[in-house]
Amino acid sequence: MSLQANIPKLSLPDWISQSGLIIKLQGYLKDIGSALKKDQKTIRIMRFAVGVTLAIALAFTLQWPLAFLTPVLTAVILAMPLPKPTLQAGLLNMLYTFVAFLLGVVFTLFLLPFPLVYIPVLGLALFNIYYFINRGGSFWFGLMSLLAVLILPLLGLNYEGLAFGFALGFIWSGWLTVVMIWLAHFIFPDPDGSVLPASLKFQPGYSAAAAELALKSTVVALPIAIFFIVFNLAGQLLVMVFAAIFTLAPDLNKGSIAAKNSITSTLIGGVAALGFYWLIVAVPEFHFFILLMFFTTLMFAQQIFSGKPYASYFGSAFVALFILVNSSLDAGGNITSAFFIRVALISLAAIYVVATLNVLERFWPQPPGTKS
């Protein structure tokens, strides 16, 4: 008698039942469900992973102009420990997006044709945007205004016939980001009694500290904007977006610590993007791309909300990863060279930002009696 004859024949449902797989799976799902009701850290991790993945799937499916902004902005906001936005706050952010769009249109149509007027007014606009944020103003309004005055003029300069489409794409990306953030909070709400950071209150009147920080950020950001406009680098638009978001990081005014954090973040994002890129080349399927992106966002979210000293690296690192992957997938046959070129450009942008801030910190006039 053969060995096979002694083995009882079980159907697949019988095997699953007798192996205890259903019981184990039920217990595992119960543990996850319990954690999602009580553990704020787990909720934030799942909210980030699911919210960003949904934004990426939507952007790659519909592919409207400037679609990449929706995943980038969703990742930036969901990486922050913010409460669920109310309906009023969501509608207000949509209004802020439209106002920021109008600001970008004014720069594109009325100021860009006159460089001697455009450059000083751009510097003044950047200063006021940073000053507004540093005084506790709406981060969303400041971020969208910053992107509008940097992106729309550059696109209008290079794609005059498509400028209107890009402008509408900017509004659509901002509005969809608001919806995706609200949806992510709806699916994974914070548990009752959650401890959330106190929201910053807008400081009316003049603030010397906010003005100093705004001036430093403007000195850093303005040369990048001028450089991209002068050399018509619309093809490297994502690099400027990365640099613009980078200047909003709260630790960029801490000198050498900022240099270490920023370069580390860029290297983490670049190495992860390299592995992600080769996996996509090996399996060029959309469903695999989305599944891989979900697991990638899940791993990054675990680090972002780990509470460990290096957690601050991973928010910017994921933005760098997505920008590298997204821009490389649009590169056609030169995807490999485009990938490494963008790794170098993003690294240079990060190094430029922190190096300039370090120089400013070193030579910035100090109040009397203060050691430099």
N, C-alpha and C positions, 0 to 999 in steps of 0.2 A: 504494500500500500504506500502510495506516495505521501510526502509530507504535506502537500497541498490539500490532500483529501481530509486530513485531520483538522484543517483550519475551518472553523464555522464560517459559512457565507452570510455576511450581513449586508443589508442594503445601506445606502449612504445615510438615510435618516436614522436607522438603527445604530450605526457606528457613531454618529454624532451624539446620539442620546446616551449610549453606553460609555463613551469616552469622557463624559462630563463636560464636553466643550460648551454646550449651551449654558450650563450652570456657571462655568468660568467666565463666559462672555457676558452673561447677565450681571455677575458680580463686578466685572470690569466696568461695564457701562454704568452700573449703579454708583461706583466710586467716582467716575467722571462727573455724573450728574450731581452727586453730593458736593464735589469740589466746586462745580460751576455755580452752586447756590451759596456757598459759604466762603470759598477761598478767592479773595480779590486778585491775587497774583495770577492764578489759573485763568480767571475770567479775562484779565487784561491780555494774557498771552493768546488765548483763543480769539479774542476780539481783534487783535492786531493781525493774526494769521489769516482768519477768515475775511476780515474787512479788506485787507490789502489784496488778497488773492482774488476776491470778487471784483475789485476795482481793476486789477490787471486783466482779468478775463473779459470784462466789459470793454476796456480800452482796445485790446487786441482783436475783439470781435467786430466792433463798430468802426474803429480806426478813423475817427473824425480828426480834423486838424488840431494839433497840440494835445492829442489824446494822452500822451505820456504824463501830462501834468496831473491828471486825476490820481493815478497810483502814487506818484511822488508826494503830492499834497496829503493824500490819505495816510501814507506811511509817516509823514512828519507829524501830523496831528494825533494819530492813534498811538504814537510812541510816547506821548505826553500823558501824565496821569490826570486827565481832565474828566469832569463829570459829563453825563449825557446832556447834549445841548437841548434846550427847550425849543418848542415850535417857533416862538418869537425870536430866539437867538438864531435859529436856522434861517428864518426869513430875513433877518437883519444881515446875516452873512451873505446871503444871495444879493441883497441890495448893495452891500460893500463891494462885492465882486463886480457889479455893474458900474459903480462909481469908479472903481479902479480901472475898468476897461475904458471909460470915458477919458480918464487921465492919460492912459496910454495912447488913445486916439489923438488927443491934443498934441502930444509930443510928436507923433508920427506925421500928422498932416500939416501942422502949423509951425513946428519948431525945427524938425529935422532938416528941411531944405536950407536952413540958415545956421551953419555950424557955429559961427561966432556967438550966436544967441543960444543955440541948443546946448552947448557944453556947460556954460555957467548955470543955466536954468536947470539942467539935469543934476548938477552938483547940489543946487539949492533944494531940489525935490528929494534927492537921496537923504540929505541932512534932515529934512523935516519928517521923512518917513521913519528914519532911525530914532529921531528925537521923540516922535509920537509913541513908538514901541517902548522906548526906555522910560517913558513917563507912565507906563501902565496902560497904554491904549490898546485897542483891539489888535491882537496878534494876527488874526485873519486878515483884517483890513490892511495892516502894514505889509504883510507878506504878499497879498495880491497886488497892492500898489507897487511894491518893489519889482515884482515880476512883470507887471504891465509896462512900466517905464523902461525896462531893460529889453524885454522880448519883442513887443509890438513894433518899436522903431526899427529894430534890426531886421525883422521879417518884412516890414514895409519897404525897407531900402532894397532888399534883394528880390522880393516877389510882389511887385506893385499890383499885378492883376489879381493876386490871391490874398491881398491884405485884408479885405473884408471877410473872407472865409476864415482866415487866421483869427481875426478879432472875435467872430462868433464862436470859434473853437475855444478861445480863451474863456469866454463867459460860460459856455457849456461845460468845460472842464471844471471850472470853479463851482458851478451849481451841482454837478454830479458828485463832486467831492463832499459837499454838504450833505447830500442824500446818502452817500456811502457811509459817512461817519455816523449819521443818525441811525442807519440800518444796522451797523455793527453794534451800536449801543443797545438797539432794540433786541437783537438776537442774544447778546451777552450783557445784560444789565448788571450794574454794580449791586452787590448784596446790600441788604438793609444794614444801616449802621456803618457804612464804609467811611473810612477816614480819607478825605480828599483834601488836596492843598488849597489853601485859601486863595481865591481869585484876586489878582492884582487890581487895585483901584487906581483909576486915572488921577494923576496928580495935576491939579490946575495950577496955573501960574508958572513962573520960570523955575527950572531945575538946573543948577550948574553941573551936577553929576551927569544927568541925562544928556545935556548939551555936549559935555566932553566926550562921552561914549559915542554919541551920534557923529561928532566931528571926526573921531578916529575911524569909525566904520566908513564914513564918506570918503576919507582920504584913501582907504583901501579899495573900495568898490568902484570909484569913479574912473581910475586908470584902466581897469578891466573893461568897463563899458565902452570907453573911448577906443581902446585897442580893438575890440570886436567890431565896432562901427567903422573905424578907419580901414580895416583890412577885410571888411565884408565876410566875417566868419560865421555866417548863418548856418553852415554845415556843422559847426561845433557848438550849436545853440545849447545843447544839454550841458556842456562844460560850464557855460556862463550861468545856467540855472543852478548847477551844483555850487558854484562859487557864491552866487547870490544868497542861497539858503545857508551856506557855510558862514557868511558874515553875521547871521542872526544867532549863531550859537552863543549861549550865555557865558561860556568860559574862554571866549576868544581874547578877552582883555586881561588874561592872567599870564601873559608872557610865555616862559619856557614850558609851563605845563600845557598850554594850548598847543604849542608846536608838537609836543609828544603825542597828545591825544588826537590831533587832526591827522598827522601823518600815519599814526597807528590805525585810525579808522579807515583811511584811504587804502592802506595796504591790506587790511582785513577784507574790505569790500572787493579789492582787485583780485586777491587770491581766490575768494569765494566765487567771484564772477568767472574766473578762468575755469574752475571746475564745473560750474553751471554751464558754461559755453560748450565745453567738450561733450558733456552729456547730451545737450540739445543737438549737437552735430551728429552724435551717434544714433540718437532716436529723434528724428525731425518730425514729430507728431504734436499737434496742438494739445490733445488731451494729456500727453506726457509732460508737455511744457507747463500746463496748469498744475498738474499733480506735483511736479518737481518744485514749482514756485510755492505751493502750499507748504511743503515740508521745509523749504528754505526759510520762508517767513516764520514758520513755527520755531525753527532752531534759533533764528535771530531774536524772536520775541522772548524766548526763554532767557537769553542773555540780557536783553534790554531791561527786563523786569526782574532780574536776579537780585538786585540790590547790592551787588558786589562792586568793588572799586572800578573794575574795567567795564561796567555796564554802559557807561556813557559813550564808549567807543562805537557801539553796535547800531545806534540809530543812524548816524551819518554813514556808517559802513554799508547798511542796507540800501540807502539812497544811492551811494556810489555803485553798488552791485547792479541795481536795477537800471541806472542810467547807462552803464557799460553794456549790459546785455541788450537793452532796448535799442541803443544806437548801433550796436554791432549787427543785430538781426536785420537792420535796414540797409546794411552796407553791400548787399548783393554778393558778387563773386569775391570781393576784397574783404570779406568778413574778418579773416584772421589779422591782416595788417591793420584794419580799422580798429579792431579790438585793442591791440597793443598801443596804437597811436592815442586812443582815448584814455587808456590807463596812464600813459605818460602825461597827457594834457591835464587830467584830473589831479594827478600827483603834483604837477607843477602849480596848478591853481591853489591847491591846499598849502603847498610850501610858500607860495607868494603871499597868501593871506596872512599866515602866521608870522612869516619873516618880516613883513611890513609892519605888523602890529608890534612885534618885538622891537623894531627900530623906533617906532613911535613911543613905546613905553620907556625906552632908554633915554631918548632925547626930549621927551615931552616936558615942558616947563612945570616944575613942582611948586606947590605953595611954599611960602617962607617957613623955614623950620622943619621941612619934611625931607627925609633922606631919600635919594633916588635909588 
